[in-house]
Amino acid sequence: MLADVHAFPVRACAHALLGETCTMATASNRRAEADSQAKGLQEHISVVEENFSSLLQDFAAIARKSGKLRDKGDLLVKSLNEYSALEAPSVKSTLSGCAECFAALEDYREAKVARLEAKVIQPLTDYGAITRKAREELRTRRTALDKELAKQRNFDRITVRDPADASKRHRARQEVSQAQVQSNRAQKAFEDHMINFERKKLRDLKVSETHSRPVAIGQLQ
């Protein structure tokens, strides 16, 4: 059984990039920390993208194989019915019953494949777009952080070079505050996005497990 959604550290994953930064940290330290954390999240997103793509291909192959079995079963039913029409009543009854049994079995197989395509394969096809969106959110978060750090460096330079220019320092301080607001907003948006990303991933894996099991069992019967 797959782990429960809340058992996976979804918030820890999101906070890997978005954790609180000490106010005493230098801009270079924050940049290095963000680079390291962003690299970890990029790798995590790539792992999901690559493995969900493999799962999609494998489940699609199972669906195709099951569809071919359904076609073969239909041919068998057709052959049984054609043969039963040529036999004596006692044999005809046996052949007809066998044909009905196989027809019901193939109807069930078709329903399982349709459920697999709707509940498993279709959701997996969305992960190309989902992982691209996650990367876009990560880039947005990083752009906002870069802007905040640039405004902070500018304020620090003004403080050192023109300590007596209160007006210039005030404007620079306002720019830092505005950049911090945008950075915090991007941080929150990315955190929420990654939490939802992890929850959806685990939910889809659970659904895949549930709806692929009947098909897998049917392959062994």
VOGUVO-480037 format. One line per field, with one value per residue (C-alpha): residue number from 1; residue in three letters; x, y, z. Coordinates in steps of 0.1 Angstrom, whole numbers, plus 5000, padded with zeros to 4 digits. Layout:
<vexpas>
volo: c(NUM / ...)
timi: c(ALA / ...)
X: c(X / ...)
Y: c(Y / ...)
Z: c(Z / ...)
</vexpas>
This chain:
<vexpas>
volo: c(1 / 2 / 3 / 4 / 5 / 6 / 7 / 8 / 9 / 10 / 11 / 12 / 13 / 14 / 15 / 16 / 17 / 18 / 19 / 20 / 21 / 22 / 23 / 24 / 25 / 26 / 27 / 28 / 29 / 30 / 31 / 32 / 33 / 34 / 35 / 36 / 37 / 38 / 39 / 40 / 41 / 42 / 43 / 44 / 45 / 46 / 47 / 48 / 49 / 50 / 51 / 52 / 53 / 54 / 55 / 56 / 57 / 58 / 59 / 60 / 61 / 62 / 63 / 64 / 65 / 66 / 67 / 68 / 69 / 70 / 71 / 72 / 73 / 74 / 75 / 76 / 77 / 78 / 79 / 80 / 81 / 82 / 83 / 84 / 85 / 86 / 87 / 88 / 89 / 90 / 91 / 92 / 93 / 94 / 95 / 96 / 97 / 98 / 99 / 100 / 101 / 102 / 103 / 104 / 105 / 106 / 107 / 108 / 109 / 110 / 111 / 112 / 113 / 114 / 115 / 116 / 117 / 118 / 119 / 120 / 121 / 122 / 123 / 124 / 125 / 126 / 127 / 128 / 129 / 130 / 131 / 132 / 133 / 134 / 135 / 136 / 137 / 138 / 139 / 140 / 141 / 142 / 143 / 144 / 145 / 146 / 147 / 148 / 149 / 150 / 151 / 152 / 153 / 154 / 155 / 156 / 157 / 158 / 159 / 160 / 161 / 162 / 163 / 164 / 165 / 166 / 167 / 168 / 169 / 170 / 171 / 172 / 173 / 174 / 175 / 176 / 177 / 178 / 179 / 180 / 181 / 182 / 183 / 184 / 185 / 186 / 187 / 188 / 189 / 190 / 191 / 192 / 193 / 194 / 195 / 196 / 197 / 198 / 199 / 200 / 201 / 202 / 203 / 204 / 205 / 206 / 207 / 208 / 209 / 210 / 211 / 212 / 213 / 214 / 215 / 216 / 217 / 218 / 219 / 220 / 221)
timi: c(MET / LEU / ALA / ASP / VAL / HIS / ALA / PHE / PRO / VAL / ARG / ALA / CYS / ALA / HIS / ALA / LEU / LEU / GLY / GLU / THR / CYS / THR / MET / ALA / THR / ALA / SER / ASN / ARG / ARG / ALA / GLU / ALA / ASP / SER / GLN / ALA / LYS / GLY / LEU / GLN / GLU / HIS / ILE / SER / VAL / VAL / GLU / GLU / ASN / PHE / SER / SER / LEU / LEU / GLN / ASP / PHE / ALA / ALA / ILE / ALA / ARG / LYS / SER / GLY / LYS / LEU / ARG / ASP / LYS / GLY / ASP / LEU / LEU / VAL / LYS / SER / LEU / ASN / GLU / TYR / SER / ALA / LEU / GLU / ALA / PRO / SER / VAL / LYS / SER / THR / LEU / SER / GLY / CYS / ALA / GLU / CYS / PHE / ALA / ALA / LEU / GLU / ASP / TYR / ARG / GLU / ALA / LYS / VAL / ALA / ARG / LEU / GLU / ALA / LYS / VAL / ILE / GLN / PRO / LEU / THR / ASP / TYR / GLY / ALA / ILE / THR / ARG / LYS / ALA / ARG / GLU / GLU / LEU / ARG / THR / ARG / ARG / THR / ALA / LEU / ASP / LYS / GLU / LEU / ALA / LYS / GLN / ARG / ASN / PHE / ASP / ARG / ILE / THR / VAL / ARG / ASP / PRO / ALA / ASP / ALA / SER / LYS / ARG / HIS / ARG / ALA / ARG / GLN / GLU / VAL / SER / GLN / ALA / GLN / VAL / GLN / SER / ASN / ARG / ALA / GLN / LYS / ALA / PHE / GLU / ASP / HIS / MET / ILE / ASN / PHE / GLU / ARG / LYS / LYS / LEU / ARG / ASP / LEU / LYS / VAL / SER / GLU / THR / HIS / SER / ARG / PRO / VAL / ALA / ILE / GLY / GLN / LEU / GLN)
X: c(5000 / 5013 / 5021 / 4994 / 4995 / 5002 / 5030 / 5051 / 5070 / 5053 / 5058 / 5094 / 5099 / 5083 / 5102 / 5135 / 5137 / 5114 / 5126 / 5131 / 5164 / 5183 / 5183 / 5220 / 5229 / 5247 / 5233 / 5260 / 5251 / 5214 / 5221 / 5243 / 5216 / 5189 / 5210 / 5215 / 5179 / 5167 / 5190 / 5174 / 5139 / 5148 / 5161 / 5130 / 5107 / 5129 / 5125 / 5088 / 5087 / 5109 / 5093 / 5057 / 5066 / 5078 / 5047 / 5025 / 5043 / 5040 / 5003 / 4995 / 5013 / 4992 / 4960 / 4970 / 4978 / 4944 / 4927 / 4944 / 4932 / 4897 / 4899 / 4911 / 4883 / 4857 / 4871 / 4868 / 4832 / 4825 / 4840 / 4821 / 4788 / 4795 / 4804 / 4773 / 4750 / 4763 / 4760 / 4733 / 4711 / 4729 / 4763 / 4749 / 4738 / 4772 / 4790 / 4765 / 4770 / 4807 / 4804 / 4782 / 4807 / 4836 / 4815 / 4808 / 4845 / 4856 / 4829 / 4844 / 4879 / 4868 / 4853 / 4886 / 4907 / 4883 / 4886 / 4924 / 4925 / 4902 / 4915 / 4952 / 4965 / 4948 / 4959 / 4995 / 4995 / 4990 / 5024 / 5044 / 5024 / 5024 / 5062 / 5067 / 5044 / 5064 / 5096 / 5080 / 5070 / 5105 / 5119 / 5094 / 5104 / 5141 / 5136 / 5118 / 5146 / 5173 / 5154 / 5151 / 5189 / 5198 / 5177 / 5193 / 5228 / 5219 / 5207 / 5239 / 5260 / 5241 / 5244 / 5282 / 5288 / 5261 / 5253 / 5242 / 5218 / 5186 / 5163 / 5183 / 5185 / 5148 / 5140 / 5164 / 5148 / 5114 / 5125 / 5139 / 5106 / 5086 / 5110 / 5106 / 5068 / 5070 / 5096 / 5074 / 5044 / 5063 / 5076 / 5041 / 5028 / 5056 / 5052 / 5014 / 5022 / 5047 / 5024 / 4996 / 5021 / 5031 / 4995 / 4984 / 5013 / 5006 / 4968 / 4974 / 4998 / 4971 / 4945 / 4968 / 4974 / 4937 / 4926 / 4955 / 4952 / 4921 / 4937 / 4969 / 4950 / 4931 / 4963 / 4972 / 4939)
Y: c(5000 / 5034 / 5059 / 5082 / 5117 / 5133 / 5109 / 5123 / 5155 / 5176 / 5208 / 5198 / 5196 / 5230 / 5246 / 5232 / 5263 / 5285 / 5283 / 5314 / 5331 / 5346 / 5384 / 5384 / 5363 / 5380 / 5382 / 5358 / 5333 / 5335 / 5331 / 5300 / 5285 / 5292 / 5276 / 5245 / 5242 / 5249 / 5222 / 5197 / 5206 / 5205 / 5170 / 5160 / 5174 / 5156 / 5123 / 5126 / 5136 / 5107 / 5080 / 5091 / 5091 / 5055 / 5045 / 5060 / 5040 / 5008 / 5012 / 5021 / 4989 / 4969 / 4985 / 4977 / 4941 / 4938 / 4953 / 4927 / 4899 / 4913 / 4911 / 4875 / 4867 / 4881 / 4859 / 4829 / 4838 / 4842 / 4808 / 4791 / 4805 / 4796 / 4760 / 4757 / 4765 / 4734 / 4709 / 4688 / 4705 / 4688 / 4700 / 4733 / 4741 / 4734 / 4755 / 4784 / 4784 / 4785 / 4814 / 4834 / 4828 / 4841 / 4871 / 4881 / 4877 / 4899 / 4925 / 4926 / 4929 / 4958 / 4976 / 4971 / 4985 / 5015 / 5022 / 5019 / 5044 / 5069 / 5066 / 5059 / 5066 / 5099 / 5115 / 5103 / 5121 / 5154 / 5152 / 5167 / 5200 / 5196 / 5193 / 5222 / 5244 / 5234 / 5245 / 5278 / 5284 / 5277 / 5302 / 5328 / 5323 / 5326 / 5357 / 5374 / 5365 / 5378 / 5411 / 5413 / 5406 / 5432 / 5458 / 5450 / 5452 / 5486 / 5498 / 5486 / 5504 / 5537 / 5533 / 5530 / 5556 / 5582 / 5578 / 5614 / 5613 / 5604 / 5608 / 5584 / 5559 / 5562 / 5555 / 5525 / 5512 / 5514 / 5495 / 5468 / 5466 / 5463 / 5436 / 5417 / 5418 / 5404 / 5378 / 5367 / 5365 / 5343 / 5322 / 5315 / 5308 / 5283 / 5266 / 5261 / 5249 / 5223 / 5211 / 5206 / 5190 / 5163 / 5157 / 5152 / 5129 / 5106 / 5107 / 5097 / 5069 / 5055 / 5057 / 5039 / 5012 / 5007 / 5006 / 4987 / 4958 / 4943 / 4945 / 4929 / 4901 / 4896 / 4892 / 4863 / 4845)
Z: c(5000 / 4991 / 5019 / 5030 / 5015 / 5048 / 5056 / 5028 / 5037 / 5012 / 5032 / 5038 / 5000 / 4994 / 5023 / 5009 / 4987 / 5007 / 5043 / 5064 / 5058 / 5087 / 5085 / 5092 / 5062 / 5034 / 4998 / 4986 / 5013 / 5004 / 4967 / 4974 / 4996 / 4971 / 4943 / 4963 / 4973 / 4938 / 4924 / 4948 / 4937 / 4900 / 4905 / 4924 / 4896 / 4870 / 4888 / 4888 / 4852 / 4840 / 4861 / 4854 / 4817 / 4821 / 4840 / 4813 / 4786 / 4806 / 4815 / 4778 / 4768 / 4792 / 4778 / 4742 / 4752 / 4769 / 4739 / 4716 / 4740 / 4737 / 4699 / 4701 / 4725 / 4701 / 4673 / 4695 / 4703 / 4666 / 4659 / 4686 / 4674 / 4638 / 4648 / 4671 / 4641 / 4624 / 4652 / 4667 / 4694 / 4723 / 4711 / 4700 / 4735 / 4750 / 4723 / 4727 / 4765 / 4760 / 4736 / 4760 / 4788 / 4767 / 4755 / 4791 / 4800 / 4771 / 4780 / 4815 / 4801 / 4779 / 4810 / 4829 / 4801 / 4797 / 4834 / 4832 / 4804 / 4821 / 4857 / 4852 / 4817 / 4811 / 4844 / 4837 / 4804 / 4823 / 4840 / 4812 / 4816 / 4854 / 4857 / 4833 / 4855 / 4886 / 4869 / 4859 / 4895 / 4906 / 4881 / 4892 / 4928 / 4919 / 4898 / 4927 / 4951 / 4927 / 4925 / 4962 / 4967 / 4940 / 4957 / 4991 / 4976 / 4961 / 4995 / 5012 / 4986 / 4991 / 5029 / 5026 / 4999 / 5007 / 5044 / 5047 / 5017 / 5037 / 5006 / 4985 / 5013 / 5019 / 4982 / 4982 / 5014 / 4999 / 4968 / 4991 / 5009 / 4977 / 4964 / 4996 / 4993 / 4958 / 4969 / 4998 / 4975 / 4950 / 4979 / 4991 / 4956 / 4950 / 4984 / 4978 / 4943 / 4955 / 4983 / 4957 / 4933 / 4959 / 4970 / 4934 / 4927 / 4956 / 4949 / 4913 / 4923 / 4947 / 4920 / 4896 / 4921 / 4927 / 4891 / 4876 / 4900 / 4884 / 4849 / 4862 / 4878 / 4846 / 4827 / 4850 / 4846)
</vexpas>
